[in-house]
Amino acid sequence: KDTVQETIFGLQAGANDYIKKPFHFDELLERVRVQLRPRSGEHEQFTLGNITLDTTLHQVFKNGKQVHLTQKEFALLEYLMRNKGKVCRRTRIIESVWDIHFQYNTGIIDVYINAIRKKLDLQGDEDYIQTVRGVGYVVRG
């Protein structure tokens, strides 16, 4: 069994967190999310062509002008930009952005993608969000 001394030793050795068995899976997921969260003072930005997403300020800019997105639109765009160049499956997007777990197809993602494209005026060569038919989306640029 884990003792308090073992926990202290692990943390002093450089561990960011420590969880004792048995543990609840939801607790583990939340601890992982906390570790992935940007630290205070860190200024995290993602750039895609003329679009900048600032996670610290929770703002999006196109050509230096702020574009107002809803909370979910921002979260979806952030998820796609964090995974730039990777095909993001619809099921993973739903799980990560909406925290919903199910297998059937939904059009909600398409609705939000279209809203983001419209607000950011993405068209032609500037449409960095590409649809991968039957799979999901990929951000290129």
N, C-alpha and C positions, 0 to 999 in steps of 0.2 A: 504493500500500500504506500501511496505517496504521503510523505510527511511534510510538515511546514518547512523543515530544513531543506528538503529536496526542491521545493518550490522556490525558496529564496536562492538556493544555489543556481538553479536554472535561470532565474531572472538576472542574477549577478553575472552569470556567464554570457549574457547578451541576448537572452530571449526577450521578445517584445510582450509576450503574454504566456500564460500557463493555464491549462485546463485539466482538471482531474477527472479520471474515469470513475464511475460512468458519467457521461455527459449527454445532454439533450442536443440533437442535431441542429435545432433552431438556434441554440446558444452558440454552437460552433460557427454557423453561418454568419451570425451577427458579429462575432469576434473577428472573422475574416473581413467582413465589410468595414469594420472600424479600422483595421490595419491598412486597408486599401484607400481609406479616406485621406485626402490631402491634409497635411499637418497645418496647424495655424501658422500664419506667417509665410507659408508657401503660396506663391502666385502661379496658378496653373492655367495655361492657355493652350488652346489648340487652334491651328491655322489651316485653312483649306482654301487655297486661292486667295480671293479677296474677303473671305469670311473668317472672323476670329470669334472663338467661343471662350469666354473667361469664366472658369468655374468658381473662382473666388468672389467675383462681383455678381455672378449669376446673370451675365449679360452676353448678348450676341451682337456683333457689329459686321456690317457689310460696307466696304469702302470707307471705314471710319465712322459710319453713321449707325446708331443703335437701332436694332430691329427687335421689336417686342414679341416674345414667344410665351405661350402658356407654360406652366410648370412641366407638363408632360411633353410638350414639343421640345422644350429645352433638354429634358432628360433623354429623350429619344435621339436628338441631334448629338448630345454629348456621348451617348453610348456608341453611336455610329462613328463619331470622330475618334474616340478612343480605340476603336477597332478598324481604323483606316486601312484599306487594302485587303481586309478579310471579309469573306462572305458571312453576313450575320443572318442566321436562320430565324424565321418568324417566331418559332417556339422559344428561342433564347432571348429574343427581343422582348416578347411578352413577359417571360420570367424575370428578366433583369429590370425592365422599365416599369411594368405594371405589377410585378410580384404576383403574377397569376400563373398557376401551373395546370395546363390542359393540353390536349393533343390536337383538337380539331382546328381547322383553319378559320381565321377571323379577318374581317376587312378593316378592323380598327386601326391597324398599323398603316394600311394604305391611306386611310383618311388623314392620319397625322402626317405622313410623308408628304401628301399633296398639300396640306396646309403649310408645312415648312417650306416646300418648294415655292409656293405662292408668296409667302411673306418675304423670302429671301430672293425672290425673282430669279429662280434658277431655271434656265432654259438653254438649249443648245449646248455649246461647249462649257458653259458654266454650270450645267446640271451635274454636280459632283456625286449626287446620290443616284446610283443606278440600280434598277430592279433586276434581280436574278429570278427569272420565272420559275414558279413552283418551289422556290427555296427561301428567298428573303431579299436582302439589300446589301450593297457594297458601296463604300465611299472611296472614290478615286480622285486624285488631283494633287 
